[in-house]
């Protein structure tokens, strides 16, 4: 299990009281948070090339990667709507509902692990999940590879993306190409500009919200480049929410580690673009960001955030909403007689 | 009912025999077909402006226009895959199957009427259909307008698109904006280049295929700018296909006109990009373009096209596959507390 990034709230409060100037505050914030890098991050065992990015984009948008031909990665991680699907939990194959809220794909490359319970180490491993999940895309690795091999254009793109490999069209490489594309989905935000030295990038309310965010202890779990996504915490550290927010059937990371300590433990949600991705929490049962902030205050920090405080924090969170690089919609390879036919059949 | 564009096969054969040069052939072909225009066509009562195009694109790609939040126009008319969805019939709300194959949106603006039975006079009228169909997007005009009004960015875009109107956010204007966007989805193809004077745009097999296409009588129904889409004909003019291709329950245009003459009458399919949009016919039950061509030969013309002939016609049809203008994927307005929540409920 990854190290938890816990910062003592008391220490923060103390330190913050001594902050004198904007630059001191920035230096202090930079010890807790980190601006997005200006370049696409390197991936373990997966060099990012232009060919691989283009292939990954095609795969990301291709509904033929699902058994039914209805769903692509983009269906639930829609780049038009903050990288998610604006539903409590996604609707998938056979009109089945998934168990957890779809997290945004934007900046996901900076999470230490993927899924709400961190069960995938990276985006390549993640990409293999929904494709096979019976309630999502309901496909099989064999059928994905048969589909890809049936279209000469895809075979060419795989060759160009994995030039050293004799048999480049594989489920592993399918996942690696998607990971490479997703690594480009980075959204620099006003908060990055502020961390990088632009005093005018945040307004006074947003700066006050950031100070509160640190002072109240939110940053104890929501820190680093993604303000979260890098540690696991019990939902209800101080006070466990009711089943209307924390359904009892979903014990979170317990399913991964089978350790009693991990009951109702979830990955701290990364907070970039959070005001674009309602509804909130793994259950997707809270639609209002301010309400979500207040629930977090109570359940995780024992803090009863008043309206003005919650408003300031929400204003700060708005400064995390960034700009996606322009996405040109792909033209996908055409099917052939060999392409497996789509089936909406529910097994 | 619109005039049927019937051309006498005998007259064509006679005329073709006298064609001496490439230019004569081109002049002759231009009497039957028409190249795409170089500009976006004007729409009746709907001036096309850049603002309206952008708004229409956002609406076209917005899954929140469906009750469930799962389907956008682009779901079944996917610009990545030839403007359709590669399924016999689409899967929609509640995993229900639609009754007819989804036609391509590409160049649809040039069809004389929309839908397989021509029941919508134009693309604006068409756009209102699937949004409300219970088996497709299952929404209501009231809910669409409430959704749009809940997002200030959409309200602004409607104001900019319909500047003279006091209450621009309406279901009518929703449809008009989509129509304006769809009018831009035009795909110039090698055949257009050939019609415009470029001898090298088609190879010898494609030219031979075009001559056969005219000579055998295909062009009797498939003519004009879209090589179809401009007249209604009985499927089975000469020989009625079996229920494996022509399901008895779907009587086509009869449902629109309630005239016995219109039983099993359908709009002649427009043929641009046809090799990108399998499966074929209103039933979507034929996957192979060559087979589809041979079925048409038999059922509509009483012609038993041999393999070589069908191959040549398929080669010609390949020259109708064009290039879509680059589509930049839109960033959609974010929901607010007023936005109606998505529901997958099936009524």
Interface residues (C-beta under 8 A of the other chain):
Chain A: X61 X62 X63 X64 X68 X69 X70 X75 X78 X79 X80 X81 X82 X85 X86 X87 X91 X94 X95 X97 X275 X276 X278 X287 X288 X324 X326 X327 X328 X329 X330 X331 X332 X334 X335 X337 X341 X342 X344 X346
Chain B: X61 X62 X63 X64 X68 X69 X70 X75 X78 X79 X80 X81 X82 X85 X86 X87 X91 X94 X95 X97 X275 X276 X278 X287 X288 X324 X326 X327 X328 X329 X330 X331 X332 X334 X335 X337 X341 X342 X344 X346
